[in-house]
Each structure stands twice: as C-alpha cells, then as structure tokens.
C-alpha cells in the first residue's frame, strides 16, 4: 500500500475526552489525504491504576481493589458520555463494562491465589489500551470517519517473555497485513491497542515499559509504512530536559542510533526499542506534540547530515551502582563479570553502564533502582558458591547516584570533548564515580552523586553548547 502513515498517540494525548477529540481530529486530517492506521496508549495514569489494582488483589485487599475498579469504570464512562451523542452511549458503555469485568475477573483469580502470575498481568494490564481504542474508534465513527478498534493480540506475534516480549517479525507481518490491509483498502482506519501482543499460540504478552511506541514501529515495519508519527506532550526530542537546562532546544533531526541511546538512558520521548524494527526499511519517524501540532517536531532518520559531536545530554536519577570484586587475583574478573551479566540477562535486568578496572578485576554496573532487588537475587543465585567461600566479595550497592549520558554520533572524533565534559562537571564540585564509553562513539555514560546530577547536566549542556542552533553543536 502506497504512502501509508502510522500514527501513535501517547497517554497524555488520549488522556481525556478533549484530548481524544484532538487526536481524532489530527488522524482524520491525515486520513483525508492518505491511508492511515493509528496506535493508542491507555489514558494517562490508567496503566498505573491497573497495576495498583492487581497489587491490591494479590494482597487480598478487596476494598482497595473495588475502589480502583470504580475509578476505572467512572473515568471511561465519563469520557464516553463527553465524547459521544446520547444515542450512541449504550453500546459503548456496554463494551466498557465488558472490558472492565474481564479485568476484574483476572484480578479475582489473583486474589484467590495471592499471586500475580506474569502471564495474567500481561493479559490484564492491556485493558487500558483496549478501552482507549474503543473510545477513539467510536468517536471517529460518530464524526463520519470509518474506524475500527483492533486488539494487537491479533496482530503482533512475540516470544513468551512476559512483561518484556520481543516481536517475531515474520509471523507479525503475515498477521498484520492479513488483518489490516483489507480495512485500509476499504477506507476504514484501524485504531490499534499499543503495548500488547501475543505469542504464536495466543498467550497475551506486553512489550515492556513504554511499549506503545514499540507497537507502532513494529506495525509500521510490517505494513511497509512510509512514515511513523509519534504524538506526545512535548515539542520533540530535546537537547536536555528543559527542567534541568532552561536553554535546551528541540533537535530538528537526529539519527535512529542517537534517539535509541537517549531513550535507553532516560529520555522519556521514545521507548528504547522503538526504532529497531524500522532500521532495515529506513522508515522515518517524527516525534510531535499533540498539544501544539503546528510545531515541526523532531525527525528521526537512519543517518543525518547534522554535524557530529555531542548532540544531547540526558539523565536518570533512580538508579543504583552495584560493584563486584574477586577476593583473589587468581579468580578471573572477566569470568565473574560474564557470569554476572548472564544472570542479569536471564531476569531481564537492563544494564545501563559497565566500568571495570584494577588488577583484581573489580567492576561495577548501573541498573534501575526498581530492578535492584531482582539484580541482587540474580547475583546471589549465579555466584552463591563464590560468595559462600569468599572467592568474591559481597556486592556493594550505592543507591545515592545518578546517571548522566552525553549522546552524539562520532564523539570520539571530537578531540578533547571527553576532557571538556569531565572538566565541566568537576568545575561544579560534582565528583565522577564511574565512566563508560563504548566503541560505537555514540555515548559517554557518567555516574555522579545523585545530589549533583542536575548541576552536572547543566554544566555539560552549557560546555558543549547544545543550546545553540542546529548544525553548530560541539
């Protein structure tokens, strides 16, 4: 299909009846010009509400569960009544009730068993996206724009890693094209749930934190789309968090690799894996603001003509630094590191940076704070014998640190850049605890004390002149 556009609307972009009207208007405008499929997130804060409800269920807290279910029903019923004329309320309200009852049924099972099985969590947590797709599709139809709500469990095929599944592109391409192309050819706009999918044998899965972006890119690749537009509540991808660096600017254009590194290291505009399915086809992506659609946004492309060097700085406060050290030089530090990294990979812990040094082979690595417990359990399981006999010292954990990442294509080619970055940070009396830079030249990862993180971000942004006009970045 020629000139197909895929749009994805984030949680704030469909966070209320008013925002759904705006999103539908943006979609209708493009649908009048070319084929269009849209992917929607849950309404803002709904996924958190669903997860909290499941925690209440696991704990046997019937009152907490009931209160959350009432809030879930009320918010979507209200949106329905605000979006649609009264004559169209009944069937949509009935479908809202069916979806909420399905969620309640799963939570009831968790309450009975006092456990939240990952497979059941994945089935239940996508309720928010199903409700959003229902409402947006209903509103489009009420405005004379043919649309149909579609559940991504029928479109995207993944492996069975519940909570953080990866797509299987060949069967996904077959299913997505079979289900969606006939609708598009008839002029019907598919309104697809983000975040969720299913295994080849039909078991529901989800694509990890921020997975609606990932869903949209998977479908754009499967359908050979000409473009993917991701609508959020910011003007595009910025050179820094403007709350930390007031002179931050919107980047006109960045590469896939730069965008992925920024997302992985804390920038919240994209899911870190969003761009992977698009690489082979070179499909361009736009990051745009649904609250200010007249603004250009950021274009994300396979390669860019913009000057190389430090393009942006991002940060992450809720992280922990874990250090391991063999007690004897006779035990290979590389061997310990390999086993530790394998253990973390098996429990889906994302390692944000690794640094090693010293004769004894000591090393440290950075993980998200909410993954620290899993990290410690994985290390204990993998290195239990070494810990018990004192061959490896007990892990040292520092939770009072922050991550700062400087991102840009070809930074190694900029002589003195790393020294300028480190000097700028030290000038602010902020101590650098660990440093990592891969051979890709894309990212310098720096660990500092958490109470100095904001000062470090501002210092690096200023030193590298990231607030200047595009094309003149240091």
C-alpha positions in Angstrom: 0.0 0.0 0.0 1.5 3.4 -1.1 2.1 6.3 1.3 0.7 4.6 4.4 1.1 6.6 7.6 1.1 5.1 11.1 0.4 7.5 14.0 0.9 6.7 17.7 -0.8 8.7 20.4 0.6 8.5 23.9 -1.3 8.5 27.2 -1.5 12.3 27.6 -2.6 12.6 24.0 -5.7 10.4 24.8 -5.8 11.3 28.5 -9.3 12.8 28.4 -12.3 13.3 26.2 -10.9 16.6 25.0 -7.6 15.1 24.1 -9.2 12.2 22.3 -11.1 14.7 20.2 -7.9 16.4 19.3 -6.2 13.1 18.5 -9.1 12.0 16.3 -9.0 15.4 14.5 -5.3 15.0 13.8 -6.0 11.5 12.5 -9.0 12.5 10.4 -7.0 15.3 8.8 -4.3 12.9 7.6 -6.8 10.1 6.7 -8.4 12.5 4.2 -5.1 12.6 2.3 -3.7 9.1 2.6 -4.2 5.6 4.2 -3.7 5.8 8.0 -3.5 3.4 10.9 -3.3 4.7 14.5 -2.0 3.1 17.7 -3.2 4.3 21.1 -1.9 4.1 24.6 -4.0 3.8 27.7 -5.4 7.1 29.1 -2.7 8.8 31.3 -2.3 7.1 34.7 -4.6 4.2 33.8 -1.8 1.7 33.5 -0.6 2.6 37.0 -4.2 2.2 38.2 -4.4 -1.3 36.7 -1.1 -2.4 38.2 -2.1 -1.0 41.6 -5.4 -2.9 41.4 -3.5 -6.1 40.8 -1.3 -5.4 43.8 -4.4 -5.0 46.0 -5.7 -8.2 44.6 -2.6 -10.1 45.4 -2.6 -8.8 48.9 -6.3 -9.7 49.4 -7.3 -6.1 49.8 -10.9 -6.3 48.5 -11.7 -2.7 49.4 -8.7 -1.3 47.6 -9.4 -3.4 44.5 -13.1 -2.3 44.5 -12.1 1.4 44.8 -9.8 1.2 41.8 -12.3 -0.7 39.7 -14.8 2.0 40.4 -12.3 4.7 39.3 -11.5 2.7 36.2 -15.2 2.4 35.2 -16.0 6.0 36.1 -13.2 7.6 34.1 -14.0 5.7 30.9 -17.8 6.1 31.3 -17.4 9.8 31.7 -15.1 10.0 28.6 -17.8 8.1 26.7 -20.6 10.4 27.7 -18.5 13.5 26.9 -17.3 12.2 23.5 -20.5 10.7 22.0 -24.1 11.8 21.5 -26.5 10.1 23.9 -28.0 7.9 21.2 -24.6 6.2 20.9 -23.8 5.7 24.6 -25.4 2.4 25.2 -23.3 0.0 23.1 -20.1 1.7 24.0 -20.9 1.7 27.7 -21.8 -2.0 27.5 -18.4 -2.7 25.9 -16.6 -0.7 28.6 -18.4 -2.8 31.2 -17.4 -6.0 29.4 -13.7 -5.0 29.4 -13.7 -3.9 33.0 -15.4 -7.1 34.0 -12.8 -9.1 32.2 -10.1 -7.2 34.1 -12.0 -7.8 37.4 -12.2 -11.5 36.7 -8.4 -11.7 36.3 -7.9 -9.7 39.5 -10.3 -12.1 41.3 -8.1 -15.0 40.3 -5.1 -13.2 41.7 -6.9 -12.5 44.9 -7.8 -16.2 45.3 -4.2 -17.4 44.7 -2.5 -14.4 46.4 -0.1 -14.2 43.5 0.2 -12.2 40.2 1.4 -14.6 37.5 3.3 -12.7 34.8 1.1 -14.2 32.1 -2.1 -12.9 33.8 -0.5 -9.5 34.5 0.2 -9.1 30.7 -3.4 -10.1 29.9 -4.9 -7.7 32.4 -2.6 -4.6 32.1 -3.6 -4.0 28.4 -7.2 -3.3 29.5 -6.3 0.4 29.4 -5.3 0.3 25.7 -8.4 -1.7 24.8 -10.6 1.0 26.5 -8.8 3.8 24.7 -9.0 2.1 21.3 -12.7 1.5 21.8 -13.4 5.2 22.7 -11.3 6.7 19.9 -12.8 4.5 17.3 -16.3 5.2 18.5 -15.7 8.9 18.3 -14.2 8.8 14.8 -17.2 6.8 13.6 -19.5 9.4 15.2 -17.7 12.1 13.2 -18.2 10.2 9.9 -14.7 8.8 9.8 -14.9 5.0 9.4 -12.8 3.4 12.1 -12.5 0.0 13.9 -10.9 -0.8 17.2 -8.3 -3.6 16.9 -6.6 -5.6 19.6 -2.9 -6.1 18.9 -3.1 -9.6 20.3 -4.5 -10.4 16.9 -1.7 -8.6 15.0 1.7 -8.8 16.8 3.4 -12.1 17.5 6.1 -12.2 20.1 8.2 -14.6 22.1 7.0 -15.7 25.6 9.0 -13.3 27.7 6.0 -11.9 29.7 6.4 -8.3 30.7 9.1 -7.5 28.1 8.4 -9.6 25.0 10.2 -9.2 21.6 8.4 -9.4 18.3 8.7 -12.2 15.8 8.6 -10.1 12.6 7.8 -12.7 10.0 4.5 -14.0 11.6 3.7 -10.5 12.7 4.0 -9.2 9.1 1.7 -12.0 7.9 -1.0 -11.5 10.6 -0.9 -7.7 10.5 -1.2 -7.5 6.7 -3.9 -10.1 6.6 -6.0 -8.2 9.2 -5.2 -4.6 8.4 -4.7 -4.2 4.7 -8.3 -5.1 3.8 -9.6 -2.5 6.2 -7.2 0.2 4.9 -8.2 -0.6 1.3 -11.9 -0.1 2.3 -11.0 3.3 3.8 -11.5 2.1 7.4 -9.0 3.4 9.9 -7.7 0.7 12.3 -7.4 2.0 15.9 -4.9 -0.4 17.4 -4.0 -1.1 21.0 -0.4 -0.3 21.9 1.8 -2.1 24.3 0.3 -5.6 24.0 0.7 -8.6 21.7 0.5 -12.4 21.9 2.6 -15.5 21.4 2.1 -17.7 18.4 -0.2 -19.9 20.4 -2.2 -16.9 21.6 -0.9 -16.2 25.1 -1.1 -12.4 25.8 2.2 -10.6 26.2 3.3 -7.0 26.7 6.3 -5.2 25.1 7.8 -3.6 28.2 7.7 -0.1 29.7 6.6 2.5 27.1 5.8 -0.3 24.7 3.1 1.5 22.7 5.9 3.3 20.7 7.4 -0.2 20.0 4.0 -1.5 18.9 3.6 1.4 16.4 7.1 0.8 14.9 6.5 -3.0 14.7 3.3 -2.3 12.7 4.8 0.4 10.6 7.6 -2.0 9.5 5.1 -4.9 9.0 2.9 -2.7 6.8 5.8 -1.1 4.9 4.6 2.4 6.0 6.1 5.5 4.5 6.3 7.3 7.9 5.6 6.9 11.6 4.4 9.9 13.7 4.6 9.6 17.4 2.5 12.1 19.3 3.4 13.1 22.8 3.1 16.1 25.1 6.5 17.7 24.2 7.6 19.6 21.1 10.1 16.9 20.1 13.4 15.4 21.3 15.3 18.0 23.2 19.0 18.6 23.8 18.3 18.2 27.6 15.4 18.1 30.0 14.3 21.7 30.0 13.5 21.5 33.7 17.3 20.9 34.3 18.7 23.0 31.4 16.5 26.0 30.7 18.3 26.7 27.4 17.5 23.3 26.0 16.4 23.2 22.4 14.3 20.9 20.2 16.6 18.9 17.9 15.4 19.3 14.3 16.9 15.9 13.2 18.7 13.0 14.9 19.6 9.5 13.9 18.0 6.3 14.9 21.1 5.4 17.0 21.1 8.8 18.8 17.4 8.6 19.6 17.7 5.0 20.9 20.6 5.9 23.1 18.7 8.9 24.5 15.7 6.7 25.2 17.8 4.0 26.9 19.5 6.5 29.1 16.4 8.2 30.5 14.8 10.5 27.8 11.1 9.7 28.0 10.1 10.7 24.5 10.6 7.2 23.0 10.7 3.6 24.0 14.3 2.4 23.8 13.5 -0.4 21.3 11.1 1.7 19.2 13.4 2.2 16.2 14.8 -1.4 15.9 12.1 -2.7 13.5 12.4 0.3 11.2 16.1 0.0 10.6 16.1 -2.3 7.6 13.4 -0.3 5.8 14.7 3.1 6.8 11.3 4.4 7.7 11.5 8.0 9.0 9.9 8.8 12.4 8.5 12.1 13.6 8.2 13.0 17.3 5.5 15.6 17.6 3.4 17.4 20.2 -0.3 16.8 20.1 -0.8 19.8 22.3 1.0 22.0 19.7 0.6 20.2 16.4 1.7 23.3 14.5 5.2 22.8 15.7 7.6 20.9 13.5 8.9 18.3 16.0 12.0 16.1 15.6 12.6 13.9 12.5 14.4 10.6 13.3 16.3 9.1 10.3 18.8 6.4 9.6 21.6 8.9 9.1 21.8 12.7 9.4 23.7 15.5 7.8 23.8 17.4 11.1 27.3 17.9 12.4 28.7 15.1 14.6 29.6 15.5 18.2 27.7 15.9 21.5 24.0 16.5 20.5 22.2 16.0 23.7 22.6 15.1 27.4 20.1 13.0 29.3 19.9 11.8 32.9 18.4 9.3 35.2 18.1 9.7 39.0 16.5 6.4 40.2 19.5 4.2 39.6 21.9 2.1 41.7 25.5 1.3 41.2 26.5 -2.3 42.0 30.2 -3.2 42.5 31.7 -6.7 42.5 35.3 -7.6 43.3 37.0 -11.0 43.2 38.8 -11.6 46.6 41.8 -13.1 44.9 43.6 -12.2 41.6 43.6 -16.0 40.9 39.9 -15.8 40.1 39.3 -14.2 36.7 37.4 -10.9 36.9 36.3 -11.4 33.3 34.8 -14.8 34.3 32.9 -13.2 37.2 31.7 -10.4 35.0 30.5 -12.8 32.4 28.5 -14.9 34.8 27.0 -11.7 36.5 25.9 -10.3 33.1 24.4 -13.6 32.1 22.4 -13.8 35.3 21.0 -10.3 34.8 20.1 -11.0 31.2 18.2 -14.1 32.3 15.9 -12.0 34.6 15.6 -9.1 32.0 17.5 -6.5 34.0 18.8 -3.7 31.8 22.4 -2.8 32.5 22.8 0.9 31.9 26.6 1.0 32.0 29.6 -1.1 33.0 33.0 0.0 34.1 35.9 -2.2 35.1 39.5 -1.6 36.3 42.2 -2.9 38.6 44.5 -5.9 38.9 41.8 -7.9 40.8 39.3 -7.4 38.0 36.8 -5.4 40.0 33.9 -3.9 38.1 30.7 -2.0 38.6 27.5 -1.7 36.7 24.4 0.5 36.8 20.8 -0.7 37.0 17.5 1.0 37.5 16.5 1.3 41.2 13.3 -0.6 40.6 15.3 -3.5 39.2 17.8 -3.7 42.1 16.0 -6.4 44.1 15.9 -8.7 41.0 19.6 -7.8 40.4 20.7 -8.8 43.9 18.6 -12.1 43.7 20.1 -12.9 40.3 23.7 -12.3 41.5 23.1 -14.4 44.6 21.8 -17.3 42.5 24.6 -17.2 40.0 27.5 -16.6 42.4 26.3 -18.3 45.5 29.3 -20.6 45.8 31.8 -17.8 45.3 30.1 -15.6 47.9 29.9 -18.5 50.4 33.6 -19.4 50.2 34.7 -15.8 50.0 36.1 -16.0 46.4 34.1 -12.9 45.5 33.4 -10.1 47.9 29.7 -9.4 48.7 28.2 -6.9 46.2 28.5 -3.3 47.3 25.4 -1.2 46.4 25.3 2.6 46.1 21.8 4.0 45.7 22.8 7.6 46.0 24.0 8.0 42.5 22.7 9.3 39.2 23.3 8.6 35.5 24.3 11.3 33.0 24.7 10.3 29.4 26.2 12.5 26.6 24.9 11.3 23.2 26.0 12.1 19.7 27.3 10.5 16.5 31.1 10.4 16.2 32.0 11.9 19.5 35.4 10.2 19.6 36.3 12.2 16.5 36.0 15.5 18.5 39.4 16.0 20.1 39.2 17.0 23.8 35.5 16.5 24.1 35.6 14.0 26.9 38.1 16.1 28.8 35.8 19.2 28.4 32.8 17.2 29.7 34.7 15.9 32.8 36.2 19.3 33.5 32.8 21.0 33.3 31.3 18.5 35.8 34.3 18.8 38.2 34.0 22.6 38.0 30.6 22.3 39.7 32.2 20.4 42.5 30.5 17.2 41.4 32.6 14.0 41.8 32.6 11.5 39.0 32.2 7.9 40.3 32.4 5.8 37.1 32.7 6.3 33.4 31.8 4.1 30.4 32.2 4.7 26.7 31.6 2.1 24.1 33.4 1.7 20.7 30.3 3.0 18.9 31.3 6.6 19.7 27.6 7.3 20.5 27.5 7.7 24.3 29.6 8.7 27.2 28.0 7.4 30.4 28.9 9.1 33.6 27.9 8.2 37.2 27.9 11.0 39.7 26.4 11.6 43.2 22.7 12.0 42.9 22.7 15.3 44.7 25.0 16.7 42.0 23.2 15.3 39.0 21.2 18.4 38.0 24.3 20.7 38.2 26.2 18.2 36.1 23.6 18.1 33.4 23.5 21.9 33.2 27.3 22.1 33.1 27.6 19.6 30.3 24.8 21.2 28.2 26.5 24.6 28.6 30.0 23.4 27.9 29.0 21.5 24.7 26.9 24.5 23.6 23.9 22.2 23.0 21.5 25.1 23.3 22.9 26.7 20.1 21.2 26.4 16.7 21.2 23.1 14.9 24.4 22.2 13.0 26.8 24.0 15.3 26.9 21.5 18.1 30.3 20.9 19.8 
